Amino acid sequence: MEEGDGTGTFTDETWAIWEPLIEAVRPRGKTPPHDLRRTIAAIFWRHENGAKWRSIPAELGPWWRAAQLFIRWAKLGVWGRLLTLVRTNREWRSE
């Protein structure tokens, strides 16, 4: 997933896989599509590093935006739907 800068930003190839899955389950509204890639990268970075929200690198956007999105989606069950979709998507299975 990383491009080598250590921030956990999605490569174009990786984002091409994740974007349609995320678009299939995300609620429409508050998060503009152009901010989604960076915000999701910030959430993934935080969880991969076991860091506090405020430790998210500035180049991944405001930490509070990532925290708000994560919490809002958790309450709406988006992460569970995404996990189910990833598990059932053939492209993610190792054959």
N, C-alpha and C positions, 0 to 999 in steps of 0.2 A: 504494500500500500504506500510506502514512503518513497519519495523521490530522492532521498538522500540528505535532505536538509534537517531531518530529525523532528519535524513538526507534525508528521503523520498526514500530510496533505495527500489527497488521492491523485494518483497518476491518471492521465486521460483514459488509459485502458481499464483501470480499476473502476473509475467512476462510470464508465460505459456499462459495466456490469451492475453496479449498485443503483444507479439512478432510476432505471425502470422499476426495480423492486421497491425502492422508497416511494416513487411516485404512485405506485399501485396502492399503497397503504396510508400515505400521509393525508391528514385533513387539509383541506384548502383553507387559505385565509392568511394568517399573520406572517408566515415566513415566505418572503418572496423567493421564487425559484432561483434567481441569480445569487442569493445568499446561502442557499441550501447546501451546496457542496462544501463551502468553507465551514459552515456551522456543524454539519455532520462530521467533518474532519476534526473539528475541535472536540466534539463529544467522544469520538473514537480515541483521540489522543489522550484525553483525560482518563478514560477507562484503561487504555493500554499502559499508562504510566502510573496509575493508582494515585494520581495527584488531586489536589483540591481544585475546585473550579477556578479560583483566582490565579492558579499557576498556568493556565492555558496561555501559550505564546500569543503575543499581540497580533502576529500575522494571520492568526486563525480567527480574528475578530474579537469582539467584546466577550469576555468570559460570561457575563450575565445573560447574553443572548443564547449561548449554548446551554447554560443551566436552565433557563426558562423553557427552551424547546424540549430539552430532555424531560423535565418535570411534567410539562403539559402533555407530551406524547405518552409518558408513563401512565398518567391519569386516564387517558383516552384509550389505552391498550394498543397503541400503535407499535410499540417495540415487540410485543407478543405476536401481533399479526405479521410483522416483518420477519421475525424468527421462523414462524410457520411457513411463510412464503419461501424463505431461503432454504429451509429443509426440504420443501417439495419441488423446488426448481431444479430441473435436470442439469443445467449448466454448472451447478454448485456441487453436484455429486461426483465423487471420484469413482471411476469405473474400473 
